[in-house]
Each structure stands twice: as structure tokens, then as C-alpha cells.
Amino acid sequence: MDLHRFMQEFAILAPPFLLAITVHEFAHGYVAYRLGDPTAARQGRLTLNPLKHLDIFGVLAFFIMKIGWARPVPVDQRYFKEPRRDMLWVSLAGIGANCGLAVICGVLARLLVLSAGRMPMYFLYPLLHMLAAGVWINVMLAIFNLIPIPPLDGSKVLLHLLPEGLAAGYARLEPFGFLVLLALFYAGVIEKIMLPLINMAQRLLIG
């Protein structure tokens, strides 16, 4: 392994990755809190401190496989007035937060290119690479979490859109979700689904 190259990659990817997973989990907890669930706040998870959300395996997976995750924010549906509807909004919150961050990174990258002559290259290039990484990381997380396989957010969205009878049967698949994800990942299915969408989003947001 080229240690110097790895450290350069780490310095570029770590900040946007930490921001992306932190905002994702914070969004889940904040929306749950606004809908009446204080669980995340009581456990100190309603924060933008990335250390509170880190999952060591999720971080390692990101730098090895370029797909990572954080420690899920706890949500207790018993606090919700309408559990099915409210859980749908909580599940969509993290995906929406990553989409918003991707747009912000894209806009900042374009502005940075326009101001290229006004700042030193040793500052411009790393920041531009970091913002470009912020776009694909947030788009990746949004698309990945939309996959309707437990424990991803897409499965919770689908669970709360299905009729109750079908939802109950679908929920029984949750213990096997991670194994299904691993199988799809190693078969290359997830990559084939995600890469075209990520590339399209990068072209739209960065050019």
C-alpha cells in the first residue's frame, strides 16, 4: 500500500464523509424529536458531533469498499401520534439531508472554480477535491439508503407505505437484510445500480 497516497485520500475524504453521516443521523433524530420522540436527545445523539455517531465498521467499510454508514440514531415509535406516517418522515429525513448537502457541496464547488484566480492553488485544489467528494459521498449515501432492504432507510419507507398485512410479512425479512446486502454488493448489483445515478448527479451538480 502507498501510505502517502492513502493519507492524501484520507485527508480529502474523511471530512465530507464524517459530515455526511453526522448530518444524516442528526436529521433522523431531529425529525423524531420534533414528532415527539426524545430518545435520541436523551442518549446524547441529537448533536452534530461526529464522534457520537461513528461506527468503526462503517468507517472501515467506507475506506475499503467506498460504502459506509454511521451508528443508527435510536427511534421509539411509541412516542409518535401516528407511527406509520411519522416513521416515514423520520426515515426520509436522513436521505433528504444528504441530498441537501450534495447540492450545497456542488454549489460551493462551482463558486470555488469561479474564484480560482483569487486564491492560491495549494488551497484551491484540496478544497475543490473535498467538495467534489462531498457531492458523491452524499449522493452515494442517499441512493444507498433508498435501497428497500433492511436495515436501510428505504426499507422503513417501504414498510410504512405497504398495507399492514404486507408490511408485517416484509418486516420479518429484517434479520436477513444485512446478508442480502452483502450478497448484492459482492455480486456487483448495488454498484451497477448506484454508479450511473451517482455519475449523473455529479454531472448535474459539478459539471
Summary of the structure (lengths in Angstrom):
residues: 207
radius of gyration: 18.2
end to end distance: 31.8
largest distance: 61.1
contacts: 622
relative contact order: 0.12
helix: 76%
strand: 0%
